[in-house]
Amino acid sequence: MITTPRRYFFNDEFLEECFSRLRGTICSCHLKDIRLREEYTFQLEECACGAGTLDLERYAALASAEDPQMPMIIEHLHTDAEYLASIRYVQERLGLGVR
């Protein structure tokens, strides 16, 4: 859903808006990151957790406020190593349990 420069550079505001509008209806969250590609035009690229600039700490806090047992799903990575690195990042940096 991060599709514009404003949402990318002010992603904390966008996350707040999403959780505010969807409050009470969120069943799970997809935990992913995003980064700006080094191109001449504005291009965003989904990436492993911790490899981008999304405020994952704020995202996790909002998800936990919605439901302390909120399932957090990591997906769309290419290799087992990327999944393991993302899981480690989440465990170490965010202090979340992985289910």
Gaussian input, Z-matrix of N, CA and C with variables (Angstrom, degrees):
# hf/3-21g

backbone

0 1
 N
 C     1     B1
 C     2     B2     1     A1
 N     3     B3     2     A2     1     D1
 C     4     B4     3     A3     2     D2
 C     5     B5     4     A4     3     D3
 N     6     B6     5     A5     4     D4
 C     7     B7     6     A6     5     D5
 C     8     B8     7     A7     6     D6
 N     9     B9     8     A8     7     D7
 C    10    B10     9     A9     8     D8
 C    11    B11    10    A10     9     D9
 N    12    B12    11    A11    10    D10
 C    13    B13    12    A12    11    D11
 C    14    B14    13    A13    12    D12
 N    15    B15    14    A14    13    D13
 C    16    B16    15    A15    14    D14
 C    17    B17    16    A16    15    D15
 N    18    B18    17    A17    16    D16
 C    19    B19    18    A18    17    D17
 C    20    B20    19    A19    18    D18
 N    21    B21    20    A20    19    D19
 C    22    B22    21    A21    20    D20
 C    23    B23    22    A22    21    D21
 N    24    B24    23    A23    22    D22
 C    25    B25    24    A24    23    D23
 C    26    B26    25    A25    24    D24
 N    27    B27    26    A26    25    D25
 C    28    B28    27    A27    26    D26
 C    29    B29    28    A28    27    D27
 N    30    B30    29    A29    28    D28
 C    31    B31    30    A30    29    D29
 C    32    B32    31    A31    30    D30
 N    33    B33    32    A32    31    D31
 C    34    B34    33    A33    32    D32
 C    35    B35    34    A34    33    D33
 N    36    B36    35    A35    34    D34
 C    37    B37    36    A36    35    D35
 C    38    B38    37    A37    36    D36
 N    39    B39    38    A38    37    D37
 C    40    B40    39    A39    38    D38
 C    41    B41    40    A40    39    D39
 N    42    B42    41    A41    40    D40
 C    43    B43    42    A42    41    D41
 C    44    B44    43    A43    42    D42
 N    45    B45    44    A44    43    D43
 C    46    B46    45    A45    44    D44
 C    47    B47    46    A46    45    D45
 N    48    B48    47    A47    46    D46
 C    49    B49    48    A48    47    D47
 C    50    B50    49    A49    48    D48
 N    51    B51    50    A50    49    D49
 C    52    B52    51    A51    50    D50
 C    53    B53    52    A52    51    D51
 N    54    B54    53    A53    52    D52
 C    55    B55    54    A54    53    D53
 C    56    B56    55    A55    54    D54
 N    57    B57    56    A56    55    D55
 C    58    B58    57    A57    56    D56
 C    59    B59    58    A58    57    D57
 N    60    B60    59    A59    58    D58
 C    61    B61    60    A60    59    D59
 C    62    B62    61    A61    60    D60
 N    63    B63    62    A62    61    D61
 C    64    B64    63    A63    62    D62
 C    65    B65    64    A64    63    D63
 N    66    B66    65    A65    64    D64
 C    67    B67    66    A66    65    D65
 C    68    B68    67    A67    66    D66
 N    69    B69    68    A68    67    D67
 C    70    B70    69    A69    68    D68
 C    71    B71    70    A70    69    D69
 N    72    B72    71    A71    70    D70
 C    73    B73    72    A72    71    D71
 C    74    B74    73    A73    72    D72
 N    75    B75    74    A74    73    D73
 C    76    B76    75    A75    74    D74
 C    77    B77    76    A76    75    D75
 N    78    B78    77    A77    76    D76
 C    79    B79    78    A78    77    D77
 C    80    B80    79    A79    78    D78
 N    81    B81    80    A80    79    D79
 C    82    B82    81    A81    80    D80
 C    83    B83    82    A82    81    D81
 N    84    B84    83    A83    82    D82
 C    85    B85    84    A84    83    D83
 C    86    B86    85    A85    84    D84
 N    87    B87    86    A86    85    D85
 C    88    B88    87    A87    86    D86
 C    89    B89    88    A88    87    D87
 N    90    B90    89    A89    88    D88
 C    91    B91    90    A90    89    D89
 C    92    B92    91    A91    90    D90
 N    93    B93    92    A92    91    D91
 C    94    B94    93    A93    92    D92
 C    95    B95    94    A94    93    D93
 N    96    B96    95    A95    94    D94
 C    97    B97    96    A96    95    D95
 C    98    B98    97    A97    96    D96
 N    99    B99    98    A98    97    D97
 C   100   B100    99    A99    98    D98
 C   101   B101   100   A100    99    D99
 N   102   B102   101   A101   100   D100
 C   103   B103   102   A102   101   D101
 C   104   B104   103   A103   102   D102
 N   105   B105   104   A104   103   D103
 C   106   B106   105   A105   104   D104
 C   107   B107   106   A106   105   D105
 N   108   B108   107   A107   106   D106
 C   109   B109   108   A108   107   D107
 C   110   B110   109   A109   108   D108
 N   111   B111   110   A110   109   D109
 C   112   B112   111   A111   110   D110
 C   113   B113   112   A112   111   D111
 N   114   B114   113   A113   112   D112
 C   115   B115   114   A114   113   D113
 C   116   B116   115   A115   114   D114
 N   117   B117   116   A116   115   D115
 C   118   B118   117   A117   116   D116
 C   119   B119   118   A118   117   D117
 N   120   B120   119   A119   118   D118
 C   121   B121   120   A120   119   D119
 C   122   B122   121   A121   120   D120
 N   123   B123   122   A122   121   D121
 C   124   B124   123   A123   122   D122
 C   125   B125   124   A124   123   D123
 N   126   B126   125   A125   124   D124
 C   127   B127   126   A126   125   D125
 C   128   B128   127   A127   126   D126
 N   129   B129   128   A128   127   D127
 C   130   B130   129   A129   128   D128
 C   131   B131   130   A130   129   D129
 N   132   B132   131   A131   130   D130
 C   133   B133   132   A132   131   D131
 C   134   B134   133   A133   132   D132
 N   135   B135   134   A134   133   D133
 C   136   B136   135   A135   134   D134
 C   137   B137   136   A136   135   D135
 N   138   B138   137   A137   136   D136
 C   139   B139   138   A138   137   D137
 C   140   B140   139   A139   138   D138
 N   141   B141   140   A140   139   D139
 C   142   B142   141   A141   140   D140
 C   143   B143   142   A142   141   D141
 N   144   B144   143   A143   142   D142
 C   145   B145   144   A144   143   D143
 C   146   B146   145   A145   144   D144
 N   147   B147   146   A146   145   D145
 C   148   B148   147   A147   146   D146
 C   149   B149   148   A148   147   D147
 N   150   B150   149   A149   148   D148
 C   151   B151   150   A150   149   D149
 C   152   B152   151   A151   150   D150
 N   153   B153   152   A152   151   D151
 C   154   B154   153   A153   152   D152
 C   155   B155   154   A154   153   D153
 N   156   B156   155   A155   154   D154
 C   157   B157   156   A156   155   D155
 C   158   B158   157   A157   156   D156
 N   159   B159   158   A158   157   D157
 C   160   B160   159   A159   158   D158
 C   161   B161   160   A160   159   D159
 N   162   B162   161   A161   160   D160
 C   163   B163   162   A162   161   D161
 C   164   B164   163   A163   162   D162
 N   165   B165   164   A164   163   D163
 C   166   B166   165   A165   164   D164
 C   167   B167   166   A166   165   D165
 N   168   B168   167   A167   166   D166
 C   169   B169   168   A168   167   D167
 C   170   B170   169   A169   168   D168
 N   171   B171   170   A170   169   D169
 C   172   B172   171   A171   170   D170
 C   173   B173   172   A172   171   D171
 N   174   B174   173   A173   172   D172
 C   175   B175   174   A174   173   D173
 C   176   B176   175   A175   174   D174
 N   177   B177   176   A176   175   D175
 C   178   B178   177   A177   176   D176
 C   179   B179   178   A178   177   D177
 N   180   B180   179   A179   178   D178
 C   181   B181   180   A180   179   D179
 C   182   B182   181   A181   180   D180
 N   183   B183   182   A182   181   D181
 C   184   B184   183   A183   182   D182
 C   185   B185   184   A184   183   D183
 N   186   B186   185   A185   184   D184
 C   187   B187   186   A186   185   D185
 C   188   B188   187   A187   186   D186
 N   189   B189   188   A188   187   D187
 C   190   B190   189   A189   188   D188
 C   191   B191   190   A190   189   D189
 N   192   B192   191   A191   190   D190
 C   193   B193   192   A192   191   D191
 C   194   B194   193   A193   192   D192
 N   195   B195   194   A194   193   D193
 C   196   B196   195   A195   194   D194
 C   197   B197   196   A196   195   D195
 N   198   B198   197   A197   196   D196
 C   199   B199   198   A198   197   D197
 C   200   B200   199   A199   198   D198
 N   201   B201   200   A200   199   D199
 C   202   B202   201   A201   200   D200
 C   203   B203   202   A202   201   D201
 N   204   B204   203   A203   202   D202
 C   205   B205   204   A204   203   D203
 C   206   B206   205   A205   204   D204
 N   207   B207   206   A206   205   D205
 C   208   B208   207   A207   206   D206
 C   209   B209   208   A208   207   D207
 N   210   B210   209   A209   208   D208
 C   211   B211   210   A210   209   D209
 C   212   B212   211   A211   210   D210
 N   213   B213   212   A212   211   D211
 C   214   B214   213   A213   212   D212
 C   215   B215   214   A214   213   D213
 N   216   B216   215   A215   214   D214
 C   217   B217   216   A216   215   D215
 C   218   B218   217   A217   216   D216
 N   219   B219   218   A218   217   D217
 C   220   B220   219   A219   218   D218
 C   221   B221   220   A220   219   D219
 N   222   B222   221   A221   220   D220
 C   223   B223   222   A222   221   D221
 C   224   B224   223   A223   222   D222
 N   225   B225   224   A224   223   D223
 C   226   B226   225   A225   224   D224
 C   227   B227   226   A226   225   D225
 N   228   B228   227   A227   226   D226
 C   229   B229   228   A228   227   D227
 C   230   B230   229   A229   228   D228
 N   231   B231   230   A230   229   D229
 C   232   B232   231   A231   230   D230
 C   233   B233   232   A232   231   D231
 N   234   B234   233   A233   232   D232
 C   235   B235   234   A234   233   D233
 C   236   B236   235   A235   234   D234
 N   237   B237   236   A236   235   D235
 C   238   B238   237   A237   236   D236
 C   239   B239   238   A238   237   D237
 N   240   B240   239   A239   238   D238
 C   241   B241   240   A240   239   D239
 C   242   B242   241   A241   240   D240
 N   243   B243   242   A242   241   D241
 C   244   B244   243   A243   242   D242
 C   245   B245   244   A244   243   D243
 N   246   B246   245   A245   244   D244
 C   247   B247   246   A246   245   D245
 C   248   B248   247   A247   246   D246
 N   249   B249   248   A248   247   D247
 C   250   B250   249   A249   248   D248
 C   251   B251   250   A250   249   D249
 N   252   B252   251   A251   250   D250
 C   253   B253   252   A252   251   D251
 C   254   B254   253   A253   252   D252
 N   255   B255   254   A254   253   D253
 C   256   B256   255   A255   254   D254
 C   257   B257   256   A256   255   D255
 N   258   B258   257   A257   256   D256
 C   259   B259   258   A258   257   D257
 C   260   B260   259   A259   258   D258
 N   261   B261   260   A260   259   D259
 C   262   B262   261   A261   260   D260
 C   263   B263   262   A262   261   D261
 N   264   B264   263   A263   262   D262
 C   265   B265   264   A264   263   D263
 C   266   B266   265   A265   264   D264
 N   267   B267   266   A266   265   D265
 C   268   B268   267   A267   266   D266
 C   269   B269   268   A268   267   D267
 N   270   B270   269   A269   268   D268
 C   271   B271   270   A270   269   D269
 C   272   B272   271   A271   270   D270
 N   273   B273   272   A272   271   D271
 C   274   B274   273   A273   272   D272
 C   275   B275   274   A274   273   D273
 N   276   B276   275   A275   274   D274
 C   277   B277   276   A276   275   D275
 C   278   B278   277   A277   276   D276
 N   279   B279   278   A278   277   D277
 C   280   B280   279   A279   278   D278
 C   281   B281   280   A280   279   D279
 N   282   B282   281   A281   280   D280
 C   283   B283   282   A282   281   D281
 C   284   B284   283   A283   282   D282
 N   285   B285   284   A284   283   D283
 C   286   B286   285   A285   284   D284
 C   287   B287   286   A286   285   D285
 N   288   B288   287   A287   286   D286
 C   289   B289   288   A288   287   D287
 C   290   B290   289   A289   288   D288
 N   291   B291   290   A290   289   D289
 C   292   B292   291   A291   290   D290
 C   293   B293   292   A292   291   D291
 N   294   B294   293   A293   292   D292
 C   295   B295   294   A294   293   D293
 C   296   B296   295   A295   294   D294

   B1=1.4421
   B2=1.5269
   B3=1.3187
   B4=1.4597
   B5=1.5276
   B6=1.3399
   B7=1.4644
   B8=1.5189
   B9=1.3122
   B10=1.4621
   B11=1.5310
   B12=1.3364
   B13=1.4680
   B14=1.5328
   B15=1.3208
   B16=1.4736
   B17=1.5215
   B18=1.3147
   B19=1.4719
   B20=1.5259
   B21=1.3194
   B22=1.4582
   B23=1.5258
   B24=1.3145
   B25=1.4642
   B26=1.5221
   B27=1.3195
   B28=1.4646
   B29=1.5276
   B30=1.3382
   B31=1.4575
   B32=1.5167
   B33=1.3293
   B34=1.4593
   B35=1.5313
   B36=1.3365
   B37=1.4670
   B38=1.5261
   B39=1.3298
   B40=1.4607
   B41=1.5285
   B42=1.3343
   B43=1.4651
   B44=1.5285
   B45=1.3262
   B46=1.4670
   B47=1.5319
   B48=1.3380
   B49=1.4636
   B50=1.5290
   B51=1.3230
   B52=1.4672
   B53=1.5248
   B54=1.3235
   B55=1.4588
   B56=1.5243
   B57=1.3077
   B58=1.4659
   B59=1.5257
   B60=1.3251
   B61=1.4733
   B62=1.5325
   B63=1.3269
   B64=1.4641
   B65=1.5277
   B66=1.3256
   B67=1.4607
   B68=1.5293
   B69=1.3221
   B70=1.4540
   B71=1.5144
   B72=1.3354
   B73=1.4681
   B74=1.5278
   B75=1.3175
   B76=1.4641
   B77=1.5258
   B78=1.3438
   B79=1.4723
   B80=1.5200
   B81=1.3220
   B82=1.4626
   B83=1.5227
   B84=1.3234
   B85=1.4628
   B86=1.5229
   B87=1.3001
   B88=1.4495
   B89=1.5166
   B90=1.3016
   B91=1.4560
   B92=1.5175
   B93=1.3118
   B94=1.4632
   B95=1.5091
   B96=1.2811
   B97=1.4610
   B98=1.5185
   B99=1.3136
   B100=1.4604
   B101=1.5227
   B102=1.3108
   B103=1.4673
   B104=1.5249
   B105=1.3134
   B106=1.4618
   B107=1.5148
   B108=1.3220
   B109=1.4633
   B110=1.5172
   B111=1.2944
   B112=1.4705
   B113=1.5283
   B114=1.2932
   B115=1.4625
   B116=1.5202
   B117=1.3061
   B118=1.4635
   B119=1.5197
   B120=1.3109
   B121=1.4535
   B122=1.5218
   B123=1.2996
   B124=1.4566
   B125=1.5264
   B126=1.3214
   B127=1.4646
   B128=1.5169
   B129=1.3222
   B130=1.4520
   B131=1.5169
   B132=1.3208
   B133=1.4568
   B134=1.5255
   B135=1.3269
   B136=1.4591
   B137=1.5243
   B138=1.3295
   B139=1.4587
   B140=1.5266
   B141=1.3054
   B142=1.4599
   B143=1.5272
   B144=1.3073
   B145=1.4634
   B146=1.5243
   B147=1.3198
   B148=1.4552
   B149=1.5156
   B150=1.3283
   B151=1.4689
   B152=1.5274
   B153=1.3189
   B154=1.4565
   B155=1.5079
   B156=1.3245
   B157=1.4591
   B158=1.5216
   B159=1.3197
   B160=1.4543
   B161=1.5260
   B162=1.3068
   B163=1.4568
   B164=1.5343
   B165=1.3316
   B166=1.4605
   B167=1.5218
   B168=1.3209
   B169=1.4538
   B170=1.5304
   B171=1.3249
   B172=1.4687
   B173=1.5159
   B174=1.3186
   B175=1.4645
   B176=1.5249
   B177=1.3254
   B178=1.4584
   B179=1.5249
   B180=1.3299
   B181=1.4618
   B182=1.5294
   B183=1.3351
   B184=1.4627
   B185=1.5254
   B186=1.3226
   B187=1.4651
   B188=1.5239
   B189=1.3128
   B190=1.4631
   B191=1.5265
   B192=1.3280
   B193=1.4648
   B194=1.5208
   B195=1.3130
   B196=1.4700
   B197=1.5257
   B198=1.3341
   B199=1.4643
   B200=1.5252
   B201=1.3305
   B202=1.4691
   B203=1.5316
   B204=1.3148
   B205=1.4684
   B206=1.5319
   B207=1.3174
   B208=1.4713
   B209=1.5315
   B210=1.3241
   B211=1.4689
   B212=1.5316
   B213=1.3263
   B214=1.4613
   B215=1.5266
   B216=1.3198
   B217=1.4562
   B218=1.5273
   B219=1.3276
   B220=1.4642
   B221=1.5202
   B222=1.3325
   B223=1.4618
   B224=1.5254
   B225=1.3120
   B226=1.4717
   B227=1.5248
   B228=1.3086
   B229=1.4606
   B230=1.5218
   B231=1.3153
   B232=1.4665
   B233=1.5277
   B234=1.3069
   B235=1.4647
   B236=1.5211
   B237=1.3197
   B238=1.4646
   B239=1.5219
   B240=1.3260
   B241=1.4609
   B242=1.5355
   B243=1.3381
   B244=1.4608
   B245=1.5271
   B246=1.3286
   B247=1.4709
   B248=1.5199
   B249=1.3291
   B250=1.4619
   B251=1.5236
   B252=1.3270
   B253=1.4642
   B254=1.5295
   B255=1.3280
   B256=1.4627
   B257=1.5215
   B258=1.3087
   B259=1.4669
   B260=1.5259
   B261=1.3288
   B262=1.4713
   B263=1.5302
   B264=1.3302
   B265=1.4576
   B266=1.5318
   B267=1.3132
   B268=1.4626
   B269=1.5243
   B270=1.3129
   B271=1.4543
   B272=1.5254
   B273=1.3093
   B274=1.4638
   B275=1.5285
   B276=1.2995
   B277=1.4599
   B278=1.5122
   B279=1.3182
   B280=1.4648
   B281=1.5162
   B282=1.3159
   B283=1.4530
   B284=1.5196
   B285=1.3247
   B286=1.4617
   B287=1.5173
   B288=1.2941
   B289=1.4511
   B290=1.5205
   B291=1.2983
   B292=1.4670
   B293=1.5162
   B294=1.3238
   B295=1.4683
   B296=1.5024
   A1=112.12
   A2=117.10
   A3=120.40
   A4=106.02
   A5=115.82
   A6=120.48
   A7=114.10
   A8=116.85
   A9=119.97
   A10=109.70
   A11=117.11
   A12=118.92
   A13=112.49
   A14=117.74
   A15=120.08
   A16=111.18
   A17=117.54
   A18=120.39
   A19=111.06
   A20=117.05
   A21=120.58
   A22=111.13
   A23=116.75
   A24=120.40
   A25=113.45
   A26=117.25
   A27=121.99
   A28=109.71
   A29=115.51
   A30=119.33
   A31=112.93
   A32=118.78
   A33=120.26
   A34=110.64
   A35=117.07
   A36=121.06
   A37=111.00
   A38=116.42
   A39=120.67
   A40=110.89
   A41=116.93
   A42=120.55
   A43=110.80
   A44=116.35
   A45=121.04
   A46=110.39
   A47=115.76
   A48=120.23
   A49=111.21
   A50=116.79
   A51=120.38
   A52=111.50
   A53=116.72
   A54=119.54
   A55=111.56
   A56=117.45
   A57=121.00
   A58=110.82
   A59=116.21
   A60=120.38
   A61=113.02
   A62=116.31
   A63=120.43
   A64=113.34
   A65=117.37
   A66=122.36
   A67=111.08
   A68=114.82
   A69=121.02
   A70=114.80
   A71=117.67
   A72=120.04
   A73=113.13
   A74=117.96
   A75=121.70
   A76=109.43
   A77=116.44
   A78=121.74
   A79=112.91
   A80=117.81
   A81=122.57
   A82=107.94
   A83=115.81
   A84=121.12
   A85=109.58
   A86=116.42
   A87=122.35
   A88=107.29
   A89=115.43
   A90=121.96
   A91=108.75
   A92=115.88
   A93=121.61
   A94=108.65
   A95=116.95
   A96=122.01
   A97=108.40
   A98=116.70
   A99=121.38
   A100=108.91
   A101=115.04
   A102=119.24
   A103=109.13
   A104=114.32
   A105=122.15
   A106=108.00
   A107=116.59
   A108=120.36
   A109=109.79
   A110=116.21
   A111=121.41
   A112=109.02
   A113=114.75
   A114=122.71
   A115=107.87
   A116=116.62
   A117=120.96
   A118=112.97
   A119=116.70
   A120=120.69
   A121=108.88
   A122=116.02
   A123=122.02
   A124=109.43
   A125=116.52
   A126=122.26
   A127=109.00
   A128=115.57
   A129=121.40
   A130=109.69
   A131=115.29
   A132=121.26
   A133=108.87
   A134=115.61
   A135=119.99
   A136=108.15
   A137=116.89
   A138=120.31
   A139=110.38
   A140=115.44
   A141=121.72
   A142=110.41
   A143=116.39
   A144=121.94
   A145=110.04
   A146=115.57
   A147=120.78
   A148=113.99
   A149=117.72
   A150=120.88
   A151=112.00
   A152=116.34
   A153=120.45
   A154=111.92
   A155=115.66
   A156=120.44
   A157=114.07
   A158=118.46
   A159=120.60
   A160=109.20
   A161=116.88
   A162=121.79
   A163=108.59
   A164=115.39
   A165=120.83
   A166=112.18
   A167=117.54
   A168=120.07
   A169=110.55
   A170=116.41
   A171=120.43
   A172=110.29
   A173=116.63
   A174=121.41
   A175=110.48
   A176=117.21
   A177=121.36
   A178=111.18
   A179=117.37
   A180=120.38
   A181=111.03
   A182=117.05
   A183=120.56
   A184=111.18
   A185=116.87
   A186=120.95
   A187=110.50
   A188=117.25
   A189=121.06
   A190=111.64
   A191=116.82
   A192=119.95
   A193=110.70
   A194=116.47
   A195=121.41
   A196=110.29
   A197=115.82
   A198=121.64
   A199=107.49
   A200=118.20
   A201=120.01
   A202=113.63
   A203=117.89
   A204=122.69
   A205=111.71
   A206=117.32
   A207=122.20
   A208=110.99
   A209=117.41
   A210=119.18
   A211=110.21
   A212=116.39
   A213=122.53
   A214=107.01
   A215=117.06
   A216=123.10
   A217=109.66
   A218=116.89
   A219=121.98
   A220=107.09
   A221=117.16
   A222=120.59
   A223=111.24
   A224=115.30
   A225=125.34
   A226=114.19
   A227=117.34
   A228=119.94
   A229=108.40
   A230=116.73
   A231=120.17
   A232=114.37
   A233=117.81
   A234=119.29
   A235=110.76
   A236=115.24
   A237=120.06
   A238=110.52
   A239=116.45
   A240=120.48
   A241=110.96
   A242=117.72
   A243=120.48
   A244=111.15
   A245=117.00
   A246=120.28
   A247=111.00
   A248=117.18
   A249=120.63
   A250=111.35
   A251=117.11
   A252=120.39
   A253=110.52
   A254=117.30
   A255=120.59
   A256=110.79
   A257=116.51
   A258=120.42
   A259=110.63
   A260=116.47
   A261=120.10
   A262=110.63
   A263=116.30
   A264=120.40
   A265=110.40
   A266=115.28
   A267=119.95
   A268=110.52
   A269=117.38
   A270=120.91
   A271=111.87
   A272=116.89
   A273=121.23
   A274=113.01
   A275=117.50
   A276=121.27
   A277=112.69
   A278=116.37
   A279=119.42
   A280=112.67
   A281=117.46
   A282=119.91
   A283=113.62
   A284=117.05
   A285=121.37
   A286=110.31
   A287=116.83
   A288=121.20
   A289=109.14
   A290=117.83
   A291=121.89
   A292=107.93
   A293=115.31
   A294=120.71
   A295=109.31
   D1=-8.23
   D2=174.62
   D3=-82.78
   D4=97.97
   D5=-171.72
   D6=-125.48
   D7=-0.58
   D8=-177.72
   D9=-133.03
   D10=159.66
   D11=176.59
   D12=-57.02
   D13=-41.43
   D14=-179.81
   D15=-61.32
   D16=-46.46
   D17=179.14
   D18=-64.41
   D19=-34.82
   D20=-179.82
   D21=-69.88
   D22=-51.66
   D23=-174.77
   D24=-77.35
   D25=-21.47
   D26=177.46
   D27=-122.28
   D28=47.24
   D29=-173.55
   D30=-64.47
   D31=-26.19
   D32=177.45
   D33=-62.51
   D34=-41.50
   D35=177.00
   D36=-64.62
   D37=-41.45
   D38=179.90
   D39=-64.68
   D40=-42.18
   D41=177.58
   D42=-60.26
   D43=-44.76
   D44=178.74
   D45=-58.87
   D46=-44.57
   D47=-179.87
   D48=-62.12
   D49=-45.42
   D50=-179.55
   D51=-60.10
   D52=-49.33
   D53=-178.59
   D54=-66.88
   D55=-33.15
   D56=177.39
   D57=-65.76
   D58=-46.50
   D59=-178.08
   D60=-70.47
   D61=-33.61
   D62=-174.97
   D63=-97.88
   D64=2.71
   D65=-176.72
   D66=-46.91
   D67=131.03
   D68=177.96
   D69=88.69
   D70=-6.38
   D71=-177.96
   D72=-120.63
   D73=-2.09
   D74=-175.59
   D75=-83.47
   D76=126.04
   D77=-178.65
   D78=-105.55
   D79=-25.86
   D80=178.64
   D81=-161.49
   D82=162.47
   D83=-179.96
   D84=-127.72
   D85=142.04
   D86=175.70
   D87=-95.77
   D88=113.62
   D89=-175.56
   D90=-91.09
   D91=106.54
   D92=-179.60
   D93=-144.91
   D94=170.10
   D95=-178.94
   D96=-124.83
   D97=170.58
   D98=-179.02
   D99=-146.36
   D100=147.28
   D101=177.69
   D102=-140.20
   D103=156.29
   D104=177.91
   D105=-86.59
   D106=125.44
   D107=178.91
   D108=-74.54
   D109=152.05
   D110=178.84
   D111=-87.02
   D112=76.77
   D113=179.93
   D114=-126.31
   D115=174.56
   D116=178.76
   D117=-77.74
   D118=-20.52
   D119=177.83
   D120=-115.35
   D121=166.22
   D122=-178.73
   D123=-72.89
   D124=108.82
   D125=178.81
   D126=-132.58
   D127=128.25
   D128=178.70
   D129=-105.83
   D130=150.17
   D131=-177.02
   D132=-136.05
   D133=126.15
   D134=174.02
   D135=-68.64
   D136=141.25
   D137=-177.57
   D138=-147.38
   D139=174.72
   D140=-179.41
   D141=-64.52
   D142=151.97
   D143=178.24
   D144=-56.06
   D145=128.55
   D146=-179.92
   D147=93.54
   D148=-12.04
   D149=-178.84
   D150=-95.70
   D151=0.65
   D152=-178.74
   D153=-125.81
   D154=-156.30
   D155=-174.30
   D156=-119.80
   D157=3.77
   D158=178.85
   D159=-62.75
   D160=139.69
   D161=179.29
   D162=-75.41
   D163=77.94
   D164=-175.93
   D165=-64.55
   D166=-31.74
   D167=178.03
   D168=-63.41
   D169=-43.55
   D170=178.23
   D171=-66.70
   D172=-41.39
   D173=178.20
   D174=-58.70
   D175=-47.05
   D176=179.63
   D177=-64.64
   D178=-39.25
   D179=179.09
   D180=-65.07
   D181=-42.00
   D182=177.74
   D183=-64.76
   D184=-41.86
   D185=178.70
   D186=-64.08
   D187=-42.00
   D188=179.86
   D189=-68.13
   D190=-34.08
   D191=176.23
   D192=-66.98
   D193=-34.96
   D194=177.50
   D195=-67.32
   D196=-44.22
   D197=179.64
   D198=-158.00
   D199=114.48
   D200=-179.14
   D201=-58.22
   D202=-19.37
   D203=178.51
   D204=-107.21
   D205=25.45
   D206=-176.22
   D207=-59.48
   D208=123.14
   D209=174.02
   D210=-66.37
   D211=133.30
   D212=178.77
   D213=-117.95
   D214=115.68
   D215=-173.23
   D216=-103.54
   D217=129.19
   D218=174.07
   D219=-104.13
   D220=128.10
   D221=-176.34
   D222=-150.90
   D223=177.33
   D224=174.91
   D225=66.32
   D226=25.24
   D227=174.96
   D228=-96.79
   D229=167.45
   D230=-171.64
   D231=-99.33
   D232=-29.98
   D233=-174.24
   D234=-131.79
   D235=160.56
   D236=175.06
   D237=-59.18
   D238=-38.27
   D239=-179.57
   D240=-61.27
   D241=-39.09
   D242=177.63
   D243=-64.88
   D244=-41.73
   D245=177.35
   D246=-62.79
   D247=-45.47
   D248=-179.63
   D249=-63.68
   D250=-40.29
   D251=178.34
   D252=-65.15
   D253=-40.05
   D254=178.44
   D255=-64.99
   D256=-42.92
   D257=178.60
   D258=-61.90
   D259=-44.20
   D260=178.23
   D261=-60.95
   D262=-43.93
   D263=178.90
   D264=-58.57
   D265=-47.93
   D266=-179.35
   D267=-61.22
   D268=-46.47
   D269=-179.33
   D270=-62.62
   D271=-46.35
   D272=-175.12
   D273=-78.42
   D274=-48.05
   D275=-172.94
   D276=-81.60
   D277=-39.55
   D278=-175.23
   D279=-98.62
   D280=-15.57
   D281=179.80
   D282=67.96
   D283=27.86
   D284=179.24
   D285=-94.67
   D286=146.01
   D287=170.76
   D288=-79.37
   D289=145.74
   D290=179.73
   D291=-102.60
   D292=132.03
   D293=-178.84
   D294=-110.74

